[in-house]
Amino acid sequence: MSFNELLNQATSEVEAWQNSGKIRIFIGTGTCGRAAGALAVLDTINKELARHNIEASITHVGCIGLCYAEPLVDIIKPGQPRICYGYVTPETIVQIINDYILKDNPRPDLALGTIGEGSIAGIPLLFELPMLKSQVRIVLRNCGYIDPENINHYIARSGYSGLNKALRMTPDEIIAEIKESGLRGRGGAGFPTAQKWDFCRKAPGKEKYLICNADEGDPGAFMNRLLLEGDPHSVLEGMVIGAYAMGATQGYVYCRAEKPLAIARLRVALEQAKKSGLVGNNILDSGFNFPIAIREGAGAFVCGEETALIQSIEGKRGMPRPRPPFPATSGLWGKPTNINNVETWGNVSAILQKDGAWYAGFGTEKSKGTKTFALAGKIVRTGLIEVPMGITLRQIIYDIGGGVEGKDKEFKAIQTGGPSGGCIPASLLDLQVDYESLAQVGSIMGSGGMIVADSGTCMVDLAKFFLTFVQAESCGKCVPCRAGTTQMLDILTDITEGKGRPEDIALLLDLGDNIKAGALCALGGTAPNSVLTTIKHFRSEYEAHINEKRCPAGVCKNLIAFYINPEKCQGCSICLRNCPVDAISGDKRMIHIINQDQCIKCGTCLTVCPVKFSAVVKMSGEKPEVPDKLIPVGSWKKSEVKE
Amino acid sequence: MTANIGIRKILTSFTRDRANLIPILQKSQAQKGYLSPEAITEIGHFLGITPNDIYSVASFYAQFRFERQGKHTIKVCQGTACHVRGGQQILEAVERELRLKPGQSTTADYQFTLERVACFGACALAPVMVIDDTVYGLMTVSRALKLVAEYRGK
């Protein structure tokens, strides 16, 4: 079938759906939506529609990125703008259906915003909300709008028009277009995409492979998952364009098995693309063949490294090898191979649908276009965002993310780039987000995880967390990474347990520099970053742990203790009943006491003590005076005076 | 022998190509929840590689199990976002509730297997816990323990 036939078919299907006169309901059923309870909401919608005999179409969409407000449900009544409702529960959806669908009250109190033309009194425009206002949506152009399991939705929104255009260009013209766009690899390292393609195109050989790296394994990252769940065709289209430009003969998507919904939606998309002649043999009657297969990663972080990923596809242990030779000349089964990240492919289809100059209009001189970031941690509005390169961290954290959650907490640091990245302190909040600026402060762009830490986060503990991860994920092939990260982790563990020695900081810095210089691959080479940047910016926290045996943030278990303030305890016994290890003694109307030898420092007592009493305190480095035997509530001061 | 019949059925959909090893292991594990020694031997015969070779690959990846698993699998996320929002406390509470000793991941009655997972990518709803295939977000210790109790009878 020609592209025009596909387009006509898609447009007429989508128009018929839009003009059906029916109410249209959209529900975000990505992983985040489901975790927040979207499926229970869907169930209620179906029941309510049946009960009231309402004819409506329900469309499952990917996520628009407003994860903090999940589950999200959008409703379009014919002739009205699309209203997006947030924090939807089975209870509120019943109200929304009753009030808006059955009557005409759009319930501004439950709505987040409207999308598209027109407006409704009392409801803001969704894209004017602070979370969305400074975003630019190129990669995420369709996420939340289209049914990811319906190829016609994608085609009707310019989908596969980039491929159709590319097939009429020469491979060199395509690479020139990508070069003009300034696109750099979105997997983290930021290598110029056009250059990488050019190497592979020029490498001799009839068989060439193209791989989409969807092994998103950094803890704290979900950009790729969200794109694959919300708009898988944009990635497939990018891959076919790249394959045509490089002359690739077989494609693979290497996707993490821990993201089952992304894999499921990708499989559906792949089948549809094959059926429509957009993947496989004789693509769009051009004579170009490019089959794509999906490989599920079996859970090894190091497989995000390209040479390790190749080993894994070959059915081996996923261990990196030295480069050169680079995969562009000798990759999968020794053949020229190109590997790009999911987001890179999503950008490629967008660039070809428009052009390189348009894309280069966003971003900074050296970092063009946009970048998606997964914003999480101690922040008010968590979610997935797409912003132009060059935006400052302050804009991301405060304008988009709404600042740190918890009124009594202060922003402390933002961790970018996952386990390979580093922590950036508050003093650098006006830093521009681009590849070079982040590298200058010791962090990396990485694939786009951003975790916000506040005054309740211990930076030594956070560094230990990342090191625990890289140490466990180290493949063991090279000594600096295998032995070095183990030693660093041992030292950090000692520090967090109050066994640190003053010389440990210098030793950590020395080990870190050696690992950086000597490790075989990028995982090892960047493994010390979290430790090095936290020592650089938060040295005083390390010193407090080592010299004063104190954890300023009150996180490290061996350095904290919980006490019951005898002046505040009302003897209600709630803590006693909830303590999982029976470490609290007390009785009705008696001041309760925590037995420090038995306490496992789980913090349950602190959580359950009624706010009006707030008698449980967490302390580090100090010890308050508490009674040594049970005495009645109110008698603490008196007993002191008596003695 | 019954185990091998199941594995043989899976093998019919693959060619005898080494590159198929990981997909074969994944499908085989999906059948019983873990890879038995018999299954490994059978796969080795099929691909013409030694069981040792297979163990060396399988043990490299976090996904593969070599022991019988519990009826329900509880995965507590220990990713960055979950970590800074108390994922560790959730894990410890579930561990205590299931009375698991250090190093033990499956309960004696084979009702539950507890796993720590690096990241599910549902970071915005941290801390996250997954039981079987259902993702539960914004966990607290008490919600986690309630969920465990709900699944106990199932």
Interface residues (C-beta under 8 A of the other chain):
Chain A: T31 C32 R34 A35 A36 C67 Y68 E70 E216 G217 D218 P219 G220 A221 F222 R225 L226 A257 E258 K259 P260 R295 E296 A298 G299 A300 F301 S312 I313 E314 G315 K316 R317 G318 M319 A374 L375 A376 G377 K378 T382 G383 L384 Q415 G418 G449 I451 A453 T457 L462 F465 F466 F469 E473 C475 P580 I600 C602 G603 T604 T607
Chain B: D17 R18 A19 N20 L21 I22 P23 L25 Q26 S56 V57 F60 Y61 A62 Q63 F64 Q78 G79 T80 A81 C82 H83 V84 R85 Q89 E92 A93 R96 V117 A118 C119 F120 G121 A122 C123 A124 L125 A126 V128 D133 T134 V135 Y136 G137 L138 T140 V141
